[in-house]
Amino acid sequence: MHSAAPVRRSLAALFLVLSLCLTCLPRAFGASLENWYGIQVLSFDTSQILSIGNQAPGQCSLYALRYARTILDGATNSGAGMWSNGAVWSAGGYTGFSGDLSACLTKIYTELAAGHPVIVHLQNTTVSGVSKHTNRTSTEEYHLTGSGWDVVNYPHISTSSTYGHWVCVVGFDTAADPNNLQESDFFALDPARVSANGALALTRLLNGTIWTENSPLKILA
């Protein structure tokens, strides 16, 4: 008569291996939306984002992916295994989405409604009526305070017309009309500056900057 003990040990070992593998996979859970002083924002721990901080030079894609995974996982993401001369999107559980501007805006809105941060590819646009930095990806930063948002004029600029700039969109204006969306309805964690002298900074997207012709969105797979 054969003993069942070796079989039980084998099954237990297999279960342990599968459990360890599953813990290594990115989670696909969604975050809840909360009203932060007039902006619907995916719930996240601001201290975790601030601990990641602003991007290292040339690594906006990696930092945008780290912010997204941190929000989804509820734990500060180190970025391990997510960089190879550019963000490795699949390592963070993200994949590409392409379409015209209307399709991209609708996709951003529906992904946020599902609790998923969206990583967006931006290019500079020309802004009239300003004396400096006429070509930019954004104009306004929103600094979080204990009583609301402190809105600051602080332009962000893509220094590469070839690679553009990546941001992690995490919220939208509570007044946004889902049937008539604009880029400026959305707010992002911009790797160029998520920490403004220690305060969390959100950047309002600027109309005319989503790079629809060049891999515009990365969404949760």
N, C-alpha and C positions, 0 to 999 in steps of 0.2 A: 504494500500500500504506500503510495507516494504522499509525502508530507505537504500540506498546504502552506507551510511557513515560508519557503522560498518564494512562492507566488505572491504572498502578502507583502514580503519585503520588496519584491520587484515593483509591485503596484505602488507601494509607499514611496519608493525612490522615484518612480515616474511622476507621481503626483507632486513631489517636491521640486523636481526639475521644471515641470510645467508652471508651478506657482512662481518660481524664480523668474522664468521667462516672461510671465505676464506682468510681474512687477516692473520689468525693464521697459515695457512698451508704453508709449505716451498714452495718457488717458484722453478719452474723447468726451468727457463730461462738459456740460455747459455751466457758465456762471450766470447768476441772476442779474437782471437790470435793476438799478436803483437810481432814484432822482437825487442827483448831487447839485443842488442849487440851480435847477433849470436845465441841467444836462442829464440825459439818461445814460448812465455809465455802467458797464459791466462791473460787478462787485469784485474788488480785489484789495489786498493788503498793501496800502501805499508804501509801507516800510520795506516790503519785499522788492518793489520796483525801484525804490530809491537806493536799496542796497546794490542792485545791479548797476544803477547809475547811467551816466551818459556814455555814448559809444566810444570805443577805441577807433582811431583813424581808419577809414575805409571799411568798417565793419557794421554799417547800419543794418544790413540784412540780418546778420547774426543777432544783433541786439533786439531788433523787432521780433524775431522768432523767440528769443528768450523771454521777452515781455509776455508774448502770447501764451507760451507754455506755463509761465509762472501763474498767470490768471487762471488757466484751465486746471492746473494741478494743485493750486493752493500752496505751492512751495517754491522757493526761489530756485530758478533754473540756472545751472552753471554753464550751459552751452556745450558741454562735453559731447564730442562726436557730431556736432552740428555745423562744423566749419571746414571747408576745403576750397580755399580761394573764393569764398562766397558761401552763403548759407546753404546747408544741405537740408532742403525743405522737407524731404521725406523722413529724415531723422527726427524731425519735430512733429511729424504727423500731418504735414500740410502739403497741399497740391495746388496746381495752377487753375485759374479760371480766366477766360478771355471773353470779351464781348464789347459792344459799343458802350458809350458812356451811360446810357439809360440802363442797360443790362447790368453794368458794374455797380451802379448806385443801388439798384434794387437788390442785387446780391449782397452788398454790404449790409443793407438794412435788414434783410431776412436772416443773415448769419448772426448779426447782433441780437436780433429778437430771439434766436435760438440759443443765445448765450456764448457765441463763439467770436473771439477777436478775429479781425481780418487784417492781413498784411497787404499794404497798398504801395504800388510803385508810382513815384511822383517824378515829374520833370518841371523845370523852371517855366514860369509864365511871365509875361511882361506886365508890370503894374504901372499905370499912369499916375501922374500927380505926386510922385515921390522924388526926392532929390538923391537918394542913395539906394543901391541894390534894386534897381528896377526889374531885374530878372530874379525871381525867387520862387520857392515852393510854398511859402506861407507868410503870413503877416502878423497874426495875433497869437499870443500865448495866454493861457488862463492858469494863473497860479492859485492853488488851493490854500485858503486860509480858514481859520476857525469860524468865520462868519460868511463865507461864500467865495466867489472867484475874484481875483484881482486881475483885470484884463490889461495886458501889456503889449505895446507895439514892439515886436521883436522879430524881424524877418529871418527866415531860414533860407539858405541858398544851397542848391545842388552844385557842387564844384565839378561835376563830370556830366557832360552832355551825352556820354556813351553809356554810363551805368545808372544815372539818375540817383534817386534817393528812396529808401524804404522806410515806411512808418507802420505802426501797429494801431489800427483804428479800434477804439474801445467804447465809443459812445456817439450819441446824436442829440441835437437840439430837441427839447420837448415840443417845440412848435413845428417841427418838420412834418411836411405833408407826404405820406408814403406814395401818393400818386403824382407828386411833383417835386421829386428830390433834386437837391443840388449838392455839389461837393462841399460847399460851406455849411451844410447841415451836420457834418460829421467832425468828430474830435479824435485826435490820435495821441498816443505816446510816441513822440518823435525822438529817435535815438540821439539826435543832435543836442537835445536838452529836455530830459525828463525831470532833472533836478535843477531848479533855479535857486541857488543859494540855500539849498536844503529843502525848499518847498517843491511839492509835486507840481509839474507843469504839463498841461494838456495843450496841444496845438490844434487850432482850428484849420481844417483844410481850406485851401484857396481854390476858387473856381478856375478851371482851365489847367489843372496840374496833374490829374490822373492820366498816366501814360497808357492810354488804351491800345496803342499800337505795339507796345512792348511789355508783354507779360504783366498786365495791370494788377491782378489780384492773386494772392495766395490764401486759400481757405482750408479749413479743417477737412481732412480726407475722410 
